[in-house]
């Protein structure tokens, strides 16, 4: 039996996934950059439902207003031509050196304010493109030494950021909710809100907890040695599974971002079973990286492999 993906399956991919140039801490890029317009077209041909993006994936950091609008309009045309959707967006608060000590939890107040403004700007674009979920991954929100950042104060700063953003979307009447993406470590030695349980507890402290849920990722929970299926069950039980990142991982090691199921196939089976039985209706979002050894053809074959799983 041949299973052919269709948009009804709601399979989505981040621009940064197939667009990863295969640069890692020990080696330079092995692939050329991908035009977001080509990404939309290639994924649409393979039966995907939509694409997601960080602000800097679509609009190069530092672009002026005219250039920014050109990038947006090209992207919107590709979406219109293919029928592809943008159900989720997020902000890059980790690449630029200004975020070396964090964004929402930086020890520098000016950087914290800049991070919130950067998110607000991209929320406006996300709403324009039809997104209803806004993911927040705090990749730099942590420390390598417990003496470098007060963890208690950091949680206050995290809460301030989410409360501010909650008021922003409410005041503007935006139909969008936030989804926290937990991760225990990498790139920081330790990251705040490291697991599903930590994030669920944090959400209860917010002024508008109804606006904030979770975007758990397979590899992130497994990096912490946890059972991802159990974590998703708890998120569903709390009605906080706003989005999900699917990929593969070989147990507690660095974040591998393998093709979904290429690491722990049994867990992937029970995860899909859980999502189906409890009527998860959101996108099945693949946050993976094509192997560094893949050529251009292999990138798109790996995208299809995620959907086949």
N, C-alpha and C positions, 0 to 999 in steps of 0.2 A: 504494500500500500504506500502510495506517495502522498505525503502531506505538504500541501502548498499553502504558505502563509497568505493571509488576506488582511486588509485593514480592520476587519471585524475582530481579529485576534488582539488588536491594540498593542502590537510590538513597536517599541520606540527605541531610539539610539541617541546618545549625545553626540554632538558634532566632534567632541574631543576624543571619541572612541575610535571610530574608523579613521579619524583625522590625526591620530597619534603618530608622530614622525619617528617613533621608536628610539628616542633619545633617553638614556638612563644615566645614573650617577657615574657610570664607568665607560660610557661610549656615546659618540655623537649620533645624530639622526641617520637612519638608514633609508628613509623614504622622504619624498618631497611633500610640501604642504598640500592640503586638499582644499579646493574652493568649496565653501558651504553650498553653493548652488549645485555643484556636481554631487555632493553628498546627498542632498535632497532627492535628486533625480535617480541616483543609483539605488538608494534604499526604497524609493517608491516602486521601482521596477521589480524589486524582490519581495514586495508585499508588505512592507512596513506601514504602520499607521501614522507615525510622526517622528519628529526630531526634537531634541532639547539643546540648550546652549548655555554656556557662560557668556557674560557680556563680551569678554575679550576674545572668545571664539569667533564671534560674528563681526565685531567692530574692533580693529586693532587699537590697543591702548594708546591714548593720546590723540586720537583722530579729532579733527575739527568738525564743526556741525555739518558742513556740506558733505564731507567724506562720510560721516556717520550716516546721513540720510541716504546716500548712494548705496552703501552696504545694506541698509535695511530694505530699501525698495527692491534691490535685486533679489534678496532673500524672499520677500513677500511675493514677488512674481513667481519664483520657483514653487512656493507653497501653493499658490493659486493654480498654476499650470498642472500640478500633480495631485492636488487634493490632500496633500500631507498636512498634518496638524502640529501645533506646538503646545502640548499639554502642560509642560513644565519648563521653567527657566531657573537660573541660579547666577551667582556673582562670583567672579574670581577674586578672592580675598587672600590669596596665598602665593602667587607668582612674583609680583613686584617686590623689590627689596624693602619698600616701605612697610610691608606686612611681616617683616622678619620676626617680630616679637608678638605677632597676633594682629587681629583686626578689632573685633568687638571687645576683646579682653587685653588689648595692648596696654602697656604701662604709660603710654603717651596719649593724653586726652585728645589731642588734635587728630591723631591717627584713628582713634575710636570714632570721632565725629565724621571724619572723611569716609570711613568704612560704611557707616550708616547712610551717608549721602550717596555713595556709589551704589548701594543696594537699592535705594529709593529710585535712582535714575533708571536702573534696569527693570525694576518692578513696573515702571510706566511703560517700558517697551514690551515687557512680558504681557501686560494687559492688552496692549495694542495688537499683539500677535495671537491673543486668545488663550493664553495660559491661565490655568486656575490653581496651579500649585507652584510654590516658590521654595526650592530646596536651599537649606543653609548647612553647608559642611564647614566646620571650623578647623580646617587642616592646620592652621598656625596657632590655634587657640590652646596653648599649653606651654610647656617648659621642659628643659632638660635637667634643671636643678630645682628642688623645692624651695631654695632660697632666692630664685630668680623672679618669682611671681607669687603673690599671695593668693592661694586657691580660693579662699573665702571671698575676698574682694573680687576676684575674677568672675565668680558666679553672680555677684551683684551687678557687675558690668554687663554680663551676658543678659541678665534679666532686663536691665535698662534698655539694651538694644532691641530686644524683642518687644518690650512694651512700647517703645517709640515706633517701631515698624507696624505694630498692631494698630496704633492710633492713626498712623499714616494711611493705611489701606482703608480703615473705617471712615475716616474723615473724607476721603476721596471717593467712597462708595465702590471700591474695587472688589470684584468677585474673585478673590484669590486668598489662599491659605498657605501657611508656612509648614515646611516639613524638615525637621532636624535630622541630619544624617550622622549617626554616632560612628566613632572610630577610636580604638584604644591608643594608637600611636602611629607614627609615620605621617608626615615628616617630622613632627616634634617627638621628643622622647616619650612624653605622656601628653595626651590630649584630654581636655575637659569634656564632660558628657561622653564617656568612652563607649557606653553600651546602651542598648534599648532601655534597660531598667533605669539607668542614670537619667536618660532623657525624659522618660515618662514622669519621673519624680520631679524633675526641673519644671516641666510644663505646668504642673499644678501650682507653681508659685507665681505664674504670670497673671497680669491684669485681665487678659483675654485668652484664657486657655483654650477656648473653643476654636480659635484661629490657628492653633499650632498642633501639629501631629508629628509623625515620623516618616522618614525615608530610610529604612534599614537596608544595608547592603550585605549580601551573602558573605563575601570575604572579610568584611570588617568584624562581624560577630565571631567568625571562625578564627580570626587572628587572636581573639581573646580566649579561645578555647571553648566557646559556648555553642550550644545547639541552636542553629538558626531557625529551625522549624518551631521550636518551643518559643523563641523570641517573637516570631511572627504571630504565633497563636496568642501571645499576651497582647501584642499591639492590636490585633483584631478584636480581642476581648474587650479592650479599653476603647474600641472604635477610634483608634489613633493611627491606623495604617493609611496614611494619605497618599503614599507613593512607595515604590519598591525598586531597588537596584539588584539586578540579577547578573551573576558572573560565577566563575569557578575559583576554587582555592584549595590547596593541599595543606589544610591544617594551620596551626599557629606558626606562621613565618611572615615574611614581608608580604605586602599587598600584591598578589599576583595578577589579579584582573584577567583570569583565564576565561575562555568561552564558557557560557553557562553549562554546568554539568561536567565540565572537564576538570575534575578534582575530587568531587564527592557526588557521584551519580545517584547513590541511594538517597542522600539528603535532598538532592534536586527533585527526585521523584515524589518524596513525601511533602516537599514544599508546594509543588504544583497541585498535589492532591488536596492539601489544606486550603490553598487559595480558591480552588474550584468548589470545594464543599461549603466554604463559608462566604461564597459569592463576592469575592474581591472583584470589583468592576473597573478598577483603575488601569492605567497603562502597565504593561510588562516591559520595564525599561532595562535595557542591557548596558551596564557600565563596565565595559571590558576593554582590553587592549589586544589588537591583533599581534601575534608573536613578532618579535623584532626581526626574525628571519624571513617574514612574509614579503613578497613583492606586491605590486598593485593588485594583481588578480587575486592573490591570496587574502588580501584585506577584505574583499567583498565576499569571498567564499567563507571566511570566518564569520562575517555578519550573518550569512544564511545559516551557518552551523548553530548559532545561538537560537534562532527561531525553530530549527528542526528539533532541538532538545525539548 
